[in-house]
């Protein structure tokens, strides 16, 4: 095969292989099945039924067309002395090839329209969740009528040792997170989907949900899961070099378990608000900051602050200079670079802790401390 033919083959197979990989990761062992899966929602089953209906219609049409074609080739070939008929027009044929396709299209359009109307029916939701895509994590905000919203980020939990191939891959490699989305079973949940930086796509196949997350726009989707369990998905839009490190995990639990989880989250949020009014010791800030660094900074700046994707923190003029610019970069990021704005991703306590940690770890030893009130004042100023 010539070089140009090989190149064209690679270009043609590339998207197919990418799609196959994404489906394999999302469905796990079920990827070996031939047909699509109906998922765990009523809408998913409707989509599956529609898929099967169209499949059988296409199969019957194909068998009919090829059957007539092969019959004509075999029994009306020239070698058997067949003579082609000559006619100019046929009213019956004209009517047949107009009416029959029309009826077929109507038969396909009616169930397809009905399913689409169901897919886009976002009314009467019992729970609203705002989903915001970041490079490369998801932010979930449970919108409450009393204003006590629960907000958290969901990050990839797969350890770097597996990603770097220094340890065997886990069962849910690149499909595990530190904070899964939790929703109650048999409840209509509406997702309001947007993005903070670039275009993402929130996709959970078994929930029959896939919507683009576009900065400045809010797209809607909904689901009502009928079976408790853990459902996994991915960002389905090429959103940067770490696009593959942006998984989605949805835990569907009973109403009682969901109420308990939500109550615990609200207590946790109240505790954070209390912490933001406190003053911490250096040891407390360093201990908390180390955990925040491992979760939010390590992937880019290295385990020892040596740098990598991001600049080195060890001996950095930012980390060893005036605290103002250090806070500014941590809160607002660096436009046009991979350094994100963490002011909306970390609460003031965690921001104070991680800045303190960076200024006193990796041999920087500045000896200064940043308190939550310092972060709050910097944001306000």
N, C-alpha and C positions, 0 to 999 in steps of 0.2 A: 504494500500500500504506500503510495507516495506521501511525502511530507504534508502537502496541502490537504489531502484527503484525511490524514490523521488529525490535522488541526481542526478541520471542520467537524469531524466526529466528536472530538473533545468538546467543542463549543456546543454541539447539539446535546451531548449527554450530560454536560455540567449541571444545568438546571434540574434535570431529571434526578440526578444523584443527590443534589442538595435537598430536593423535596422528599426523596425517599429517606434520607438520613433524618430529616426533621420528623417525619411520620414515625420512623423507627424509635426515635427517642421519646416521642410523646406516647406511643402505645405499648412500648416495651415488648413483652413476649407475643402480644397479639399481632405484631407486624407480619408474622408468617401467614396470617389468614389472607385469603384472596380478596374477599369483599370488604367494603367499608363497615365500620361498627356503628350501631344505632346510638351508642352513648348512654347517658344516664338521665336524660330529660325527655319529656313528651315531645318537645320540638325536635330533638335529635331523632326520635323515632319517626316523626313525620317526614323529616328530611331523608331518612333512610328509605321509608316507603316510597317517597317520590323518586328517589334514585332508582329503586328496583322497578317501579312502573315504567320510567323512561327507558331503562335498560331492556326490559322485555319488549316494549314497543319497537325499539331500534333493532332488537334481535329478530323479531317477526318480519319487519320490513327488509332487513338484510337477507333473511332466509328466502323471502318471497322474490326479491330482486335477483339474487344469485341463482335461485331455483329456476326461474324463467330463463335466465341467461344461459345456464348450463344445458337446460332442456333444448333451447333453440340451437345451441352449438352442436349438440349431439344428434338430434333428430331432424334438423333442417339444414344440415351442412351440404355444401355443393357436391361433395363426393357421392352423396346418396341421390343426387339428381333433383334436389329441392330447388324450386324456382321462386324467387322473391316476388311478393305481391306488389303491385303498383297502384297506388291510390294517392289522390291529391289531398283531400281533407276527409275527416271523419268526425261528425258531430258527437257521436257517442264517446269516442276516445277523448275529444276535447273536454267534454263534460266530466268524464271519469277522472282524468288527471288534474282537474281543477277541484272537484268536489271531494274526492278521497283524501288528498293532502290537507284540504281545509278541515275536514272532520278529524283527521289525525292531530293537527295542530290544536284544535279546540280541546280534544281529549287530553292533550299535554298541558295546555295553558290553564285550564280550570283548576286542577290540583296544585300546579306550580304557584298560581296566584294566591290560592288559599293558604299555602304554606308560607309564602313570603309575607302575607299580611300578618300571620301569626308570629313570624320571626321579628317583625318590626313593631309589634304591639307592646309598647313599653308602659302602658297605662296601668294604674292600680297596683303599683309595686308596694310591697310590704317593707322593703329595706332598700335604701339608696347607699351606694358606695362609690366614692370618687377615686378613680384609678389614674395615677399620673406616672408616666414613664420618664425615667432618668437614665443617663448613661452611667452604669448599667445596672439598674435596680428599679423596683416598683414601689411607689408610695400609695398606701391605702388609707382612705379617710371615711369612716362610717358617719354619715350625716344624720344627726339626731334632731328631732323637733325641739328638744329642750336646750339645744346649743352645746351640750356636753359631748362633742365629737371625739371619737377615738381615732388617733392617727399613728401610723408606724410605717417604717420602711421594710421591705423584704429583699434581702441580699442573698446572693449565691453562698451556699454553705460548703460546697465541695472543697476540701483542703488543697492547698497549692501542691502538696506532695503527690496527689493523684494527677493533677493537671500537668505537672512536670515529669510524670512517669517515674517517680522515685518510689511509689507504692502502687499496688494493684488498684484498678478502678473499683469503686463501690457499686452496689446494685443500682443506685439512682444517680450515677455520675452525671454532673452538670444539670440535674433535675431535682436538687434539694436546696431548701432555703432556710434561713435562720428564723424567719417569721412568716408562716403561711397565712393566707387569707382564710378566715373561718366564716362559714355561713350556715344557717339552719336548714335542715331538710324540709322539703315540701313547702318552701316559702319563695314567693316571687321576688327576686333580687334584681334591682336595676343597677347597671354599671354606667357611670358617667366617665368616659375615657378621654384623656388628654395627655399632653407631654410637656416637659419643661424645656427640652433642648432641641432634639431632632425627632424625626418621625419614627415611632415604634409601632408595634401591633400586638395587642393582647389576645392571645390565642390559647384556648383550652378545648381541644377537640371533643372530649367526652361530654362537655357542657354545651356543645353546639354554639360556642361564642368565639367570634374572631372580629375584632374591630381595630381600625387604625387609630393610633394615638398621635394626634397632630398638634403641635404648639399653636396656641391661640384659638383652637376649636375644641368643642366637646361633642363627641359621638356617643350615642346611647346603644346599649345592648341589655339583654336580660336573660335570666335563666331561672328555672325551677327544678332543682335536682330531686329526684324521687328516691334515690338510694344513698345511704350514708357511705362515706369512704373518702379516700384521698385521690384527687385528680390532678394530673400534672400537665403543664403546657410550656410554651416558650414565647419569646418575642419572635414574631414571624416577619419582621421587616429588618432589612440589613441596616443597622443603626450605628455601625462603627466597628473597629477592629475586635472588640470584646463582645460582639453581638451574641455569640454563643454562650456567654456567661450570664444570661438574663432569664432564668427560669421562672415559672409560675407554679405555685403549689396551692391548691384549694382543698381545705378540710371541710367536708360536709358532715355536720354532727346533728344530734337531736336538739330540739328546742331548749330542753333543760340544760344540756351541756353548753349550748351557745349562750344562754343567759348567764351561766356561771363564768364563762370565758370573758364575756363583755363586762361583767361586773368587776372581774379581776383587772381588766385593762383600764377601767375607769378609776379604780383604786390606785393603780400604777401611775396614771396621769396626774392624779391629785398629789401623790407623793413627790413626783417631779416638780410640781408647782411649789410645794413646800421647800424642796431642796434649793430651788432657785433663789430663795430668800436667805439662805444660810451662807456662812463663811467657812471654808474648808482649810484644813492643814495641807502642807505640801505633800505629806505621805498619802493623804486621802485623794488628793488630786492626781498624784502619780499613779496610784493603783487603778483608779477609774480611767485615767487617760490611756494607760497601757491597753486596756480592753477596747476602748474606742479606736485607738490607733490600729490594732490588729483587725478590727472590723471594717474600718473606713479608709485607712491610709496605706496599710502594709503592701497591698498589691501593686501600688504605683511607686512608693518610696522605699520599699525594701524592709526586711525584718530588722535590719540594723541601721536604718536611715541612710543606706548607701546609695539610694536612688535606683532608677531603672527606667520605667516609663516616665515617671516624674523626676524632678531634680532631687539631689541628695539633701537630706536634712542635717546629717552630721556635719558640723562645721559650717553650715549654711549662714550667709550674712543676714538672711531673714530671721532664722531661728536664734541667732546670737546678737541680733541688733535690737533696735527699739521695738517694743511690743506692739505699737500701733500698726505698722505695716504688716506684721505677722497676723494680727487679728483681721486686718482688712482682707488679706489673701484667704484666710480660712473661712471668713464669712461670705465674701463676694466672689471668690475665685479669681482666675486670670482669663479674661476674654480671649478667645482665639487659641486657647491651649487646652490640654487635657485636665487642667486643674479646675474642678467644678466649684460652684458656690455651695458651701456646706451650711450656710446660715439657715436655710430652710430645711435641711436634712437632719441636723443635730440640734437638740435643745441647748439652752444656754449653759446648763451644767456640764454636759458632755463636751461642748465647745471649749469651755474654760479648762476642763480637765485635759483634753488632748493638746491644746496649745501649751499648757504648763508642762505636759509630758515631753513634747517636742523640744522645749527650751531647756530641759534638764536631763534628758536621756541622750544616748549616743555620744557621750563625752562633751556635750554642750555646757552642762553644769552652770547655767545662768543664775540659779538660786532665786529667781523671781516667781511669783505666783499670779495667776489670773483667776479672779473670782467670777461667778455667774453675773453679778451686778456689773462687772467691767464689760462683759460681752453685751449685756442689755444696753448699757449706756453707749457703747460703740455703734450698735445697730440704730439706736434712737438718734444719735448725733450725725 
